[in-house]
Structures are given as C-alpha cells and as structure tokens.
C-alpha cells in the first residue's frame, strides 16, 4: 500500500516537472529575443552638465534646474591622431542640424563692382558765346533755352558803331591794295597788303567769319549789322540776353553744349581701387529702364580721393571714394545731362586660385577659419589665410588644398561643438596632470 502511494507521488512529480518545462519552452518560443539598441551598443564615458561643461559625472543625474546630464559617448571623443578641436558627428545629427559641405575648387575669381554714375557734358564740348565788342542786339534768332542749333547757325544780329568802323577800314584798305598791287614799287605793295591783312584780322578777332568778310568784299558796302554764329552744334542750355538789349564787351550771351557724346562720373570705394583700371568695360543703365543698357569704358581714374558723408552732422560717418569717368555716345540724346545711371563693372580678382564659398569662412575679427569635412563623420577646425574676395567667394592663400571639403551650412554650430570639445579635452588633460602631480611622492620632485 505504501509502495503504491510512493509510486503515485513520483509520477505526479514527474508530470509537474514536464508540464513546467513545456510552459517555459512555449513561452520562450513565442517571445523573440530582444536586439540591443544602437544607443545601448555605444559606450558612455561620462555625463556632462548641460549648462556647465566643466561639471561631469560618471553616473546619470540632474542639475539644480532639474535638467538631465548629457551623455558623452566614446565615438564622440577625438582619437589620438585627431587635431585639437576635431569633432565627430553621427549621420543622424549631421542631417538633423543641416550640415552641408562643398569642395575647394581652383578657378578664376571675379567680382561685380556696383556704383551710381551721373551724366555730365564732355568738358571740351561746352561753348560759351561772349561779346567781343559793345553794341545792341538788333535781332535774336535763338530766343529760348534748350533750343538745338547747328554749327555756323545764326544766333543774333549785332549793331555796333565800332564794327561799322572796322568794316569801313577794311574796304579802304582793300581799295588801296587794288590800286597799288601792280605797282613797280615792292615797298608800296607790301605796305598796302599789310594794312589789308590787319583790317581783316581785326574783323576775325570780333568773331566775323571769313564768309562774312568775303561777302563784305563782294558787296563793297558796309553792313549795318553783322551776325554772330554758333561755333558748334548742340543745345542752348543758357541764354543771357533778349532782343534790343545793349551789351558790353566780355558779356556772356549764350552757353551751348554738344551732348552727342557725354561723360559719366562714378565713385568706387577705396578698397575697390585695386580691381579697376583704365580701359575696363562697364554696363550702365538708367534705374527706370534696366533693359536700356549702354556699354562704356573707363577713360580716366582721378588722382585724388573724395568722400561720401552719410550724415552731415557726423563728421565720422563717411567713406573714402575714388572718382572714375566713362565716355558714352549719345547721338540719339537719350541720356540727359544730370541723369543717374546704375554702373556695373565686372572685375577679375584672381586667376586659377583656390576658392571657398563665402559662407564657409568664419571671421573672428582676428583670424579666419573654416570647418574641414573629412568625409568620415569627423570635422576639423582649420585656420586659413585669405586673399581677395569675389562674388560670394574667397581666395585661399594658405591652409587648404584642392579637393578638401569645407562646411558651408551650420558651420557655426559645428564650430561651437568643436570649441566645446577642445575646452573639455584641455580641462580633462589639465585635471589629469594635477592628479598625477598629487600622486607623485615629494621625494621625486627634489631631483
């Protein structure tokens, strides 16, 4: 009886063990093994205070404001061969902060110099008509300003007693010469001819043309008035007299400007002077019609500098400028005197130079730096020496090689991270040296 109960107990125990094993096996089969996360695979070296990088902790904790310490992973610290400040950024973080890079290229560098020009007359095409003798204006042919006149066109008829006397002297000298020109006495012929030439020259001094003198010779009669003619074609910009007015010698009568060709004066900043030269082409266009472009050439660069003052009451608010001059044809008279034009000068800055985008350069005020993308997830801050600056680009004289890649977007974020890494690394090194000095026995310092 006892043996039967023992056997029954053993059987029940075996059935329980088998049932428990089956349940454990079935439960493990239904639940797949959990894979370790990428975050768990990365080894955490220590934790850093988010507000004070100098404060670190070997275990997770919170700061006084309740913010979690930031973990610092092993793959984020620079390796032994990396330069100070080199930072490693994961592809996920690169994408998150928007890091973009561009290659360092070797090409020509150009820049566009923009300024404003003002249309002015050509200096040797400005004519002022002045009275040579006193008299009265009998008739005024040009009686309004801005009238167009041609070369040799009549401006006015002048009555002058002195002019009548000069005509009479010329006719008398002419008559005397006609009488003695066939004389056998050379002295008489030469003397008479000298008087005739003097009388003719006197009329010329009073702006009487050779055609008018020839007409006087043919008529053999004195004209009561003589016409004053225009010395050049152009526009009458000033008229100082009216009909019937009495004028004196030396008085200005008209101002005539020939603006079939004009000058355009522009001013460039002092730092742009190395990029401009005589003979350089420029595009000039009025602001109201940008499509109406004129091609000009720098004719002259003035030897003295000027200045542009932005606020008259502030003597320091000014910029030094150099004055340049362009020459333009204006036969259709579309360019008006005093008009402003937008000027663009395409200047070659450097040929075959190493070029980096303008956005890649970090200017600290003392030096210029770039963040070099090593294309393996690491970024190295590097100081460079720059040359000329072009259109959204810099010439690099030292610090980079062709084929290097530089960060053009989010470089300030990378630079901040790099400076932080360098600071933490230097602090860690300093702390390690201090700890080592403390551990060294005093006896070793004596020698």
Beta strands, then each sheet from edge to edge (+ up, - down):
strand 1: 44-48
strand 2: 56-57
strand 3: 70-73
strand 4: 87-88
strand 5: 100-103
strand 6: 105-121
strand 7: 126-130
strand 8: 135-140
strand 9: 148-149
strand 10: 154-159
strand 11: 225-229
strand 12: 234-239
strand 13: 246-247
strand 14: 252-257
strand 15: 261-269
strand 16: 281-286
strand 17: 293-309
strand 18: 318-329
strand 19: 340-357
strand 20: 362-363
strand 21: 368-373
strand 22: 378-390
strand 23: 393-398
strand 24: 405-409
sheet 1: 2+ 1- 3+
sheet 2: 4+ 22- 21+ 20-
sheet 3: 4+ 22- 23+ 19- 6+ 15- 18+ 17- 16+
sheet 4: 5+ 24-
sheet 5: 7+ 14- 12+ 9-
sheet 6: 11+ 10- 8+ 13-
end
